Amino acid sequence: MHEWVVPEELANADVEIQASFNRVLGRVLDLQPKREKIGRYELMGTKLGFGGMGTVHRAYDTELQREVALKLVSTRSLGQLDKLRDRLKREALVQAKLDHPNLVTVFDSGVDEGRVFLAMELVEGETLRTHQAREGCDRAERLRLYADAARGLLAAHRRGVVHRDFKPDNVFVDSEGRARVGDFGLAHVLDEFEHDGQAPEPSRADETETETETEGARARLTRAGEVLGTLGYSAPEQLRGLHSDTRSDQFAFCVSLWESLTGELPYPGDSREALLGAMKLRETTLDGRRSAPSSAPGPLVLQGAARLPRRLRRALEIGLSPNPDDRHADMEVLITAIEREQLRPQRTRLGLVLGLAAAIGLFGAFTRWQRHQELNPDCPRADALLASTHSEAWAQLAAAQAGTSARFERRIEALADEALANCIAKARGETQTPADLADIQYHDAIIAQLEQLPVHIEREQLREFSRQFVDALEFRPDRPLSPAIARYIEDEIIPIDLENPGDTSERPPLEDPDIDPHLEDLIVLTNDALEGGVVDALSRSDESELHRRLGEAYTLHGEHEAALDEFAEAYEKAERGADDQRRLQANIERATTQVMRLAYDDTARDHIDSVRALLERLDEPVLSRRRADIDELEGIVLKSQGKYDDAALLLRHAAQRDLFARRRYDLVTRLISLGNLYQVKERYRLAEFYYATALLLDPEDPEAKLNLGAMYVNELEDAGEHYPANESERARDKLGAVLASAYQELHLPATTSLLQLAILMDDRDELTELRRDIEALIDQHRRRNQKRGQGESDDDHMSKPELMARAQSLMADIHLGELRPNFSDEITEVLDDLPEVLGSDPSGWAQQYRHELDALPDSPEVLRARAALDLFMEN
């Protein structure tokens, strides 16, 4: 994999180069400007859908002043773009003549800067696949909609237009409940263009797969899901790369209606070869049946045939003939069959049961019903997973972050398939294994996360949801919890855990620094379960899970030593229970707490090494967030040890994983870490570049603003009298935005940097006001930590933000010439704490203090302070 490394030359690059990088990064992360132009069309920032062939966007036609649906075809290797543009134009002109109420009108198509597009009528509604999955869409409704689609296909065929990729996803149900077929012809044009001169001459419609299929045809077959149709819906002639016509559309239509009414595709198979094999076997069976009906083998009966009315089934079976010549002459026959079924009198449920009982006996009816339930069981988990992506909240998530929601949707759909498979196995009476139970609990955890998505999404809520959801997706234990503990966690602990705001903007205000009571409840409930309040005998996995959750609660409570103990217990229980996934998760959280909240010592190194060994043994995906997190942790440790080059390499690796995995919000934190590293190295332009890129991805990120503002202040201090004219204004702008935000934890460091700036600018009025503010902030910060169980008095265990604020406040005292009687003791105390708390040499601060004191007139306190500093520097 190509390593994503920002060249060192960018430290001195001009704005244009940096902006170019930002545009590339933005495109990778689906962050194109809302009014990006494609030809004469402006994208409006709303992605309407996506599929194998590309994405569909809401757009505005600037010439005809109307909204359209603009389909951008997926990137593919295409040359001779002028020729392609001409072919697409001709295709669009033909389709523009398809004026029919059951067709989506095509306005325009072409190529713009290498991007293939198709402009269509904007249909407000949903796909037929989505509509028919909704509760209340009964058989009568489905027949009505497919009759609409059949009329649309017939109208197109009579104008000489073939669809070549008909399926429920390409039919749209508009706001009036009318089905309309869309996406005509594009697959055909692209395929012809890509293989111009290579494809075989059209073969006889009934030709079987022989040596006459050229390599060009075989090449096209490798993209059957993208170009020639969709696997499962494609006619056999399409799968073989042979000529396709209106009868191929008829085949795809019959597959779609068959699936809608029975819940199954007519031909079994999940690959091209398997599908062709099933179709060839049926063709052979049909030929044999003509001469020997009694010997017809099973494959003559298509999957789900017993659940269809006899006349309609027969019409569909003809349309599904492997040989195109055996299909209906046109779609009109199918329309007649559907209309006849719509008009057929509907028997009452009781009458149907009695009729079946008289004909074949109640036992036979029950057996068929049971078989249907086995193949189509009720599956609340699968329904809940799929329903989550059709909610109002999800629609707002998609509008705010189309790329993020699309990636999540693909994962959710895969999980829904897993859940349905589990339900089918259970309906068949198969014994559930521990792995099955672990899957069920995993699906429940994902559903619980999805239920927390708020309807009205703020920026920080979106960030927290994305992070929590990625964590939930990646943490997939392979051993189940005890059912009672699983229910207890789902019903009692998870709702509180998710309701707790943690480090979001909803922190308690400074005036009331009490800990969120939800955390107290979380700790009590988890301890109660560990002490036997739920079940008498806990499994090792139960204990590991509960200790890990307790550790997370203590972390949010600020009791980091207690959190480390709980993570160690979680690790030990998981190890004894051979539960590798929980062991890995516990060790990641233990390493994170050690590095981010406590000291960068050998213990942190051991935790990191242990995590890396487990990641390799469990074959963790190379782009996983857990690998990125551990890269960043180790980079932070190396930075604290002064190994800046090694730290930068690891931080870039973490950013690279997030970039290629498209984790937008995680990438922001990695970029900030890189900016912090280069700020320490006084590579200000490169640090500024990383901070600015983070703000490009998240314009309101307060940490990026804080660090960028602090960097401008540090740069001013290093530059002396030769600082840029607007540097102070840029610093005030960024730091002021932090103070205006709801992030109370960042107000103290922001005020500290503003205090430093006021000293540099010799703004005595601002200095006096800020010094008063910072003392209040330090006091509130101390009281909040004491209530969290940290610190024994106002003079012990000063945190990093408090120590930096205190050091800067003392500098302000000297600059103003206002020294308290105990000033010399305070300076000595702060200088003594700097190495332990910050890991930095205090001599630089001592020299600055001495320089400022030399500018003051002699007084008893000034003399004592000078003497204390001289003694400190001598020792």
Steps between C-alpha positions, in 0.01 A plus 500: 500500500630845415592691813320831547779737604487877482834604348731709712501756218143589594640680801595781264240437230275776380129516567408362158682169562341459841157580359552239229571236763191603689285459188634150442441409863151644484411295192621181666277573798192597300539863598449664161358850518124503491501681165754291311445530125460203265458651157207739526370331816570611858496232770273608785670300776237223523588146399180321396642151470788280396554167332737289297508750212541820697331761715193715440497861620239773514627767260395826337495556123639854469384537137140379530472605867355180640599231747609164359637167619862477383657156485881492516630170367762323712860563400620261233781487246365676192677656205380688194269716706377699200371182344330397822345844535347471152355157570350611830352806332332285235369264767359792700326640191328165440396465863376858515227392257372241751215709629298258711352527852683182610845610384751740649589756235867533403605858421869487423820294532868544433851521642642790702868494598503123467181452704209328326161645592134450421243773574149371570164620620500541877248255646402566861444161660685174558614190313261214441724274710468732799127551446414131473692429822276732699233360727162521330628450145288192430476280191236720336721808538801316359304377199380856432853643514654227283221549247602868485864399446403251229310772313807722518724225362252425221491869397881513490526177302256630239736799449797265460654569842627208712567542872755218560507544880138475619461430874295645789781745578456665157124551536379802697169544680414869487305708750175406325566126540581444132786271395745645246793321337830686487869449412447396137781423262803630691640153570469411131678812379788468747547133421504557125748781538741315731512196274467665162658268250547219754153366567374202300255534221142450623439126518181310451266563789491134594875446475648328803832581660763374254849581384355778283491724808803724456729642761323832455173344609668330795653831606156656509365214708736584783297819546156349463381673812607841369463511123292225341246473776476386858584145602179309572287717269705461181376273223728208404596667173624801699697278736666338198586834342275443201251730329220628726170654394149569628462134600791549743303779668198264512712240681623757758144625554374147570787439746409821683126428525566136595731614781252761621212248528693197633794649687744296290686534172377232256845362416734403785861612492726777625745500209481522123600135463242376751221700336589381150514143630149524647366658181666240278358218714148645470543539124606135475207397719255692284635335187469159667150576618383552143585139425463336842293702747507234772876513526528876554750561787459746788671806348199543274330659802642842577561613857186623677264386220250347746425845643375646169151479341503243221425730202739774605768244581471353152534842337810575705654157434478565126667840547774325698580250225879460453452508123390851389295352215279321753403823678195718429490705181491820704410644842131532411436134583640551850296817551183304410594221744557747784174685430310171495648410838402842636139440397482143636249482791676483834385216720466552873769353721249246638384399153858449389578279796187287446571468130854384566378257762252344254754476219819378666428477871581727789833331558630588158393862538669521838819345359520759223429781744772371730746483212414858406565611860837324496606687187339833595502512883415802706834659584464810721877558511534510123192722476634736767839528327347579162237734648772707666617630161150614403437724800477878507818510706688297240376725222652797684824310553511427127437866419775611740755233401406301191828308486488397866137388484558301179789309656297430811203386290710238324614359833145504639362318196767231539410460868130474410587214263688330783205545736258357243725198442502440874119519510469256208733252672295525817172451308643183347567366846878523480679510837641841582872499571683739735616687190136545393412637844799737485375624160151563641644702790719693257199586283309614810791728597502656153123556514539665842759737353277582204211584730711779651523694174319828574250643255660844497874451457745760624861486388630355826215250522591379152863460603414308816251276323750420224774415748275289721354321201841420351607367842187284519556365148864411561457347846350166404557240775512137393375372836149573630400646834260314725147578375401665829811722501452586133142612570611692811768689304261572213206609720673668796860596426510592130216758519683684779839459333373648174306776673811620681650786296858420593729762351245663270372855504238405757750502786384641834544879511782653701255634757396144585799267463320195643550175314216388280277279719471254213861401563424424864203285393717321246763413760239378750320282245821344368634428849165346593526254210861413593398431860235247396198726487388361162623140480680286756765359268670732250697368205849634434362697207227646724760614751729642232217697337377644831850596620569670164179702518580595860843616385340721235272652763794574731687659207212740439483557877865606494614217726771374267687275743176322583426473128840336439426243769166414338653469152770271646226284656313493169817393321576225753145358495494498119838329487385228739184457295690485167291799384751669268279782377413619852863461602606721210236764574590514870869540422435776246302696760766433765776629270292805403432593863867451594631717216233770478416546868806392698873453432684387187700232683616145428155373598348687206766349273409149619128561443564627147723200416234264633231666289713479184567129558127431541411705191737289292385169648133584442575618145347843561424682171782729398273808487319436827452781746663293775823483303482876440438568871801298610720672238398836642558389861849379423569819306400707805735294721790546257428872482523525880840329476625751245502245214322735266577334166379159619194663656416682176523176302253322729260793509502510120429127494197558725378782275556283193280223639222748577532669163467180298230363732320837462465560875461874478479591868782270609719649229443842655654388831800343324565821305485701822754264657730552202457875531591484870811300418626750243415790728731352765769478230423866415410403144215748510402500134466122491314502832267767363439285192387202710278714723346669195434165334327380819282811491424435134350165603329640810481883491372520859749269671599686819821307561635588157410866559662494845826351376514723193440809714765389753742438213454856373580629850811283529612614157461862610712435806776337294493776237547781752454838333494345152164331527244508214263796521180296518628216719348635822160550337503143365589370846219696667252381239572130557530519879192719528300239306605239757386720788168556323444124471340272756822304553565602859812282531673705229423842646793485743773427238344753260510771767861401582605562139313833491682598819831417333396712200407797719846487661669495158287791377542688832122548519475578872122550510434165336770344715330615821162362387638169377702443818180536703317258265775241510508485878128426503542234232785332688292493817198351323718244322652391833163468670363296213793255517466471878135400461613237252729353765821667380716722712507539878540873529542807286879457512536132410489307171477797268382393154673602177251774408507635855879502514534681168236753605672555836838548332359754255308679776822550697661646187207743476554602866863588426408686181247710692739543793247361748678237712327335794691439827538128424593556137852349523360179652241471222766534228715231659201267536398539134857448375534186713180353354582568133728196441261258673175624348610620156821305456671824395814680612402794730815704426333690215219615728750589773698719263182676377391567857848639584501722190156646587604555865812693394271758337325572836628744762648347812262408779512238776282255305684560170833437672371179662370378165833572326687316773266201478547479122882527529504220754271286282721544190817423699349170621 
